[in-house]
Amino acid sequence: MHWLRENRNWLLFAVTVLSGLGAVGVAVVGLFTTLSVLLTGGPILGIVAGTVFGSLALFGLCVVFGVRLVTSLAASASLPKSQRVADGLGRLERFVPPLSALGLADRFEPPEPTVEERREALTQRYVDGELSEAELEARLRTLLDEEDDERDTPSARAVADERAVAEAGRDGRDRGTDRGERERETEER
């Protein structure tokens, strides 16, 4: 069973190609058989019906296994992650419910940033002047608390970030350390 799982895509490819070749082969043999019956005279209906039925059955198998091969390859492919694409696919899945079985929105959703990535983003925002020193310290404290906390859910992180911004905003504005405000005041003068 393990071997089948590892070689699933190759097996699907082989079955798709073989059923496609079989459909073409049955159609060609049926065509020649029909021509020979027409030339020699005989019952043609049975030959044509068998040829058409056999070709359509094999072609149907080719299509079914081909679609399964494409979905299997798409599932194992490394797709770029984009929140915008994931949101669009999520809306599409709500409008067309059978698409939700494919789980496309989940495949395109970017992973949550790690604590290190979030720390680097905060530091960059501080360097760019978007955060005051007090806001940076408050958010870094919150980030360290989250790192220690095993409950790292997106909703808890959002609440913690809002709380840190509110606390840092109060502290920074009371002492006049908000860089954005200072820059605006300087521009107004």
C-alpha positions in Angstrom: 0.0 0.0 0.0 2.9 2.3 0.8 4.3 1.8 -2.7 1.0 2.7 -4.3 0.8 5.9 -2.3 4.3 7.0 -3.3 3.8 6.2 -7.0 0.2 7.4 -7.3 0.9 10.1 -9.8 2.9 7.8 -12.1 0.2 5.2 -11.9 -2.5 7.7 -12.7 -0.4 9.0 -15.6 0.1 5.4 -16.9 -3.7 4.6 -16.7 -4.6 7.9 -18.4 -2.2 7.3 -21.3 -3.2 3.6 -21.6 -6.9 4.3 -21.6 -6.5 7.1 -24.1 -4.4 4.8 -26.4 -7.0 2.1 -25.9 -9.8 4.4 -26.9 -7.9 5.4 -30.1 -7.0 1.8 -30.8 -10.6 0.6 -30.4 -11.8 3.4 -32.7 -9.2 2.6 -35.4 -9.9 -1.2 -35.3 -13.7 -0.4 -35.3 -13.2 1.9 -38.3 -11.4 -0.8 -40.3 -13.9 -3.5 -39.3 -16.8 -1.2 -40.3 -15.1 -0.6 -43.7 -14.5 -4.3 -44.3 -18.1 -5.1 -43.4 -19.3 -2.4 -45.7 -17.2 -3.8 -48.6 -18.1 -7.4 -48.0 -21.7 -6.8 -47.0 -23.0 -7.9 -43.6 -24.5 -6.7 -40.3 -23.0 -3.4 -39.6 -25.1 -2.2 -36.7 -23.5 -4.5 -34.1 -19.9 -3.6 -35.1 -20.6 0.2 -35.1 -22.4 0.0 -31.7 -19.5 -2.0 -30.2 -16.9 0.3 -31.5 -18.7 3.4 -30.4 -19.4 2.0 -26.9 -15.9 0.7 -26.4 -14.3 3.9 -27.6 -16.5 6.1 -25.4 -16.0 3.9 -22.3 -12.2 4.0 -22.7 -12.3 7.7 -23.4 -14.4 8.3 -20.3 -11.8 6.4 -18.2 -9.1 8.5 -19.8 -10.9 11.7 -18.8 -11.7 10.5 -15.2 -8.1 9.4 -14.6 -6.7 12.5 -16.3 -8.8 14.8 -14.0 -7.7 12.8 -11.0 -4.1 13.1 -12.1 -4.3 16.9 -12.5 -6.0 17.3 -9.1 -3.3 15.0 -7.5 -0.5 17.1 -9.1 -2.1 20.3 -8.0 -2.5 19.0 -4.4 1.2 18.1 -4.2 2.4 21.3 -6.0 4.0 24.1 -4.1 1.6 27.0 -4.7 2.4 30.6 -3.9 0.6 31.8 -0.8 -1.5 34.9 -1.0 -4.2 36.2 1.4 -5.9 38.0 -1.4 -6.2 34.9 -3.5 -7.3 32.8 -0.5 -10.1 35.3 0.3 -11.3 35.3 -3.3 -11.3 31.5 -3.4 -13.2 31.5 -0.1 -15.9 33.7 -1.5 -16.1 31.5 -4.6 -16.4 28.4 -2.4 -19.3 30.0 -0.6 -21.1 30.7 -3.9 -20.3 27.3 -5.4 -20.5 24.8 -2.5 -19.0 21.8 -4.3 -15.7 23.7 -4.7 -15.3 23.8 -0.9 -14.5 20.0 -1.0 -11.3 20.9 -2.9 -10.2 23.2 -0.1 -8.5 25.7 -2.4 -8.8 28.7 -0.1 -6.9 26.8 2.6 -4.1 25.9 0.1 -3.5 29.5 -0.8 -3.7 31.0 2.7 -0.3 32.1 3.8 1.0 30.7 7.1 1.0 32.7 10.3 4.2 34.6 10.7 6.6 33.2 13.3 7.5 35.1 16.4 10.9 36.0 14.9 9.3 37.4 11.7 6.9 39.5 13.8 9.8 40.8 15.9 11.7 41.8 12.8 8.6 43.5 11.4 8.1 45.5 14.6 11.8 46.5 14.6 11.5 47.7 11.0 8.4 49.7 11.8 10.3 51.3 14.7 13.2 52.1 12.4 10.8 53.6 9.8 9.3 55.8 12.5 5.9 54.2 12.5 6.3 53.1 16.2 7.6 55.0 19.2 10.1 53.4 21.5 7.3 52.8 24.1 5.1 51.2 21.5 8.0 49.0 20.3 8.8 47.9 23.9 5.2 47.2 24.7 4.7 45.1 21.6 7.9 43.3 22.1 6.8 42.4 25.7 3.5 41.2 24.3 5.3 39.2 21.7 7.6 37.5 24.3 4.6 36.7 26.4 2.9 35.1 23.4 6.1 33.1 22.7 6.0 31.7 26.3 2.3 31.1 26.1 1.3 27.9 24.3 -2.0 29.4 23.2 -0.8 31.2 20.1 -4.2 31.8 18.3 -4.7 34.6 15.8 -7.6 36.2 17.8 -5.5 36.2 21.0 -2.6 37.8 19.1 -4.9 40.5 17.7 -6.3 41.4 21.1 -2.8 41.5 22.6 -1.5 43.7 19.8 -4.5 46.1 20.3 -3.9 46.2 24.0 -0.2 46.9 23.5 -0.9 49.7 21.0 -3.4 51.3 23.4 -1.0 51.1 26.4 2.0 52.3 24.3 -0.1 55.0 22.7 -1.1 56.4 26.1 2.4 56.2 27.4 4.0 57.7 24.3 1.5 60.5 23.9 1.7 61.5 27.6 5.4 61.9 27.3 5.3 63.3 23.8 7.5 60.5 22.3 5.2 59.5 19.4 7.4 60.1 16.4 4.5 60.4 14.0 2.9 63.2 16.1 6.3 65.0 16.4 6.8 64.8 12.6 3.2 66.1 12.0 3.8 69.0 14.5 7.1 69.8 12.8 5.4 69.8 9.4 2.6 72.1 10.6 5.1 74.7 11.8 
